[in-house]
């Protein structure tokens, strides 16, 4: 199994699959999973859906097969596999597929394992959004992202993507005192927003996970030499903690912007919400977290650590839409995501396969035991 698992991951990593270009890796997955014994095919947008087993419980293992753009040369050195996607997130995806195969072959296993390898997680979350619209159903779900084999991610912040366009009157750059500079005004507004949403704040109880944070991710404007900029575009990435909804935080943003607009009536400000994702935190007492924690302790020999992350993941979308026990789990150091040093330790990858497998078997056993006693 170990050699097969390493070969399978290495082959996955050898296929370049940036968001929007997943066809080749999808074809590979369909072929390989059919040979493994899965019932498998692709849906209308290119997600690969595989099934093994039958009956209940239905355990959804969802990962993504796309990566960010950019090559990291594939190589194996000192027990590590280097490649784009090794951590984010072909390592977790390969581990889930191998674990599903292993669990399904256990005589004691009763249930169905549903593997979803989705597209465009790194761009639009189109793959997961499509699964939700198709009414996918399961009793438990694990989303495969790097948490580290000894950790379980139970919470992510939400996100608002804002585009703010600032327009002013223009004039000759030789008389800047006569006109408002749209770039100056945009940055002035940004400072108002960042001051109001700064972290750390004066609240000693606030943590990165519990605070609203805003990042200026793009600021452009200006038409050329000798012209005072009369239009600027500013893009903000707003992260929403679990105690708020995106609507509540957006209302806070609009009040800050509205106050600035009142103080600068000569400036035209237009705000567009480009995307929102609600924050999500799993229930710590769920049977899924219990089963996964026991499996981590059994395989690694120490208690699992429950993580709350300041990023935003597809678990947010699945968790809100499906209303079922769900966590994010997978091998790899998330600090290596999107870096030129992206790599996964082979030992950790193999351990995670065993942990996924043990978790699947524990969930199935617990589910069938409880339902047989009804």
Secondary structure, 3 states (H helix, E strand, C coil): CHHHHHHHHHHHHCCCCECCCCHHHHHHHHHHHHHHCCEEEECCCCCEEEEEEECCCEEEEEEECCECCCCCCCEEECCEEECCCCCCCHHHHHHHHHHHHHHHCCCCCCEEEEEEEECCCCCCCHHHHHHHHCCCCCCEEEECCCCCCCEEEEEECEEEEEEEEEECCCCEHHHHHHCCCHHHHHHHHHHHHHHHCCCCCCCCCCCCCCCCEEEEEEEEECCCCCECCCEEEEEEEEEECCCCCHHHHHHHHHHHHHHHHHHCCCCEEEEEEEEEECCEECCCCCHHHHHHHHHHHHHHCCCCEEEEECCCCHHHHHHHHHCCEEEECCCCCHHHCCCCCCEEEHHHHHHHHHHHHHHHHHHHHHHHHHHHCC
